[in-house]
């Protein structure tokens, strides 16, 4: 699991993920979102 900051508002598995908020998600999904500019990685 990694932490990402959302660049857009979206839903994922029925949960609302808001722009500029930080969420902990699966590493593989995070990689896809970062490449697509949907989210950015948060350094802990």
N, C-alpha and C positions, 0 to 999 in steps of 0.2 A: 504494500500500500504506500502511496505517495500523496503529498499534498499539492493541490493545484489551485490557482486563482482563476476564476472563470472570466472570460472576456465577453461572453454573451449569456443571455438567460435561456435556459433549456430545461427540458424534463428528461429524467433518466430513471427507468424502472419505477415510474409513477411519482418520483420525487422532483420537486421544483428546485433547480439549481440557479441561483441568482447571480447576475453580473457583479463583479468585484468582491465576491465572497470566496472564502477558502474552504475547500472540501477535500476529504481523503478518499481516493478512489484507487482501483486496481492499476498496477503499473503498466500493463499492456494497453489498457484503455487510455491512460494518461498520455502515453507516447503518441497514440493516434490523434488525440485532441490537441496536443501541443503542435504537431505537424500541421494540423488543419487550422491552427490559430484560434481554436475554440477556447483554449485555456493556456496558462503558462505555469511552469514549474515553480514551486515555492521552496526556497532553500530554508532548511530548519535551523 
